[in-house]
């Protein structure tokens, strides 16, 4: 199934999408005002013989949407050669499920590029591949060089770091992303250009971790425990994820009460929403896409406690 012209026209314009945002609108506009466009990229798109149609899947809670959709919107405005229609992911799963990351994750944003007859050139996911690589390299550098972080494996999730180490990591990565902002903007456009010119065959703009080499905290097959369970929720504070965090916290407290050792709420950045049960990552927004259903986390706690999971 593909997107027809009629379905395409049901999407929002870029301006309409910005107007309907209920969170992170100020951040989105701040990014938009400082987008870095290269003259050569503007010339490339202006030289296209006909405008391209672009389906965008987005949500205003997503950090990657806030970082990268303004790049596409600014390019469309500067060149007049990109006709954008934006669909909210959670209300358009029939489109989203055609473009799952790794065939299973509803990661966004997704940019699907079509010609004037709605023949698909290809689609783009989340963030530039090189940004994923260099952020991981910077994370490794920080862990190796920082006296507090060097005590821990690089794979340690933020929820399992002491507060001081966690703060040092967040500060370092936030500064690094700000420093690489222009590079990231240019990489978004370069990868889209490759899709259009057909040079991206066989390439992926998301670097995926080999599941066989995933950290132990993602592979755990631990036996149930008879001790109270600790749940950690690492959430993007600057993205406005507090309502989802508090909703999940309330559901856990109502269900388990004395079976919980603690619920740790960890403000973070970068569009993160990770939930760990006794140190085992059971949901990650970057890995799984979106927010978890409360029952997903409740069932993870039940399994840890050896309690039957409702069918």
BELNORQUI-V660793 format. One record per helix or strand of 2 or more residues. SS is the DSSP state (H for helix, E for strand). FROM is the first residue (numbers start at 1). LEN is the number of residues. Records with the same first field share a line. If there is no record, write none. Layout:
# BELNORQUI-V660793
SS = FROM-LEN  FROM-LEN
This chain:
# BELNORQUI-V660793
H = 5-4  14-7  25-9  39-8  63-17  89-3  93-4  129-17  149-3  158-3  163-17  181-17  211-3  216-4  242-18  285-4  294-12
E = 52-7  82-7  110-5  120-6  229-8  260-9  273-5  280-5
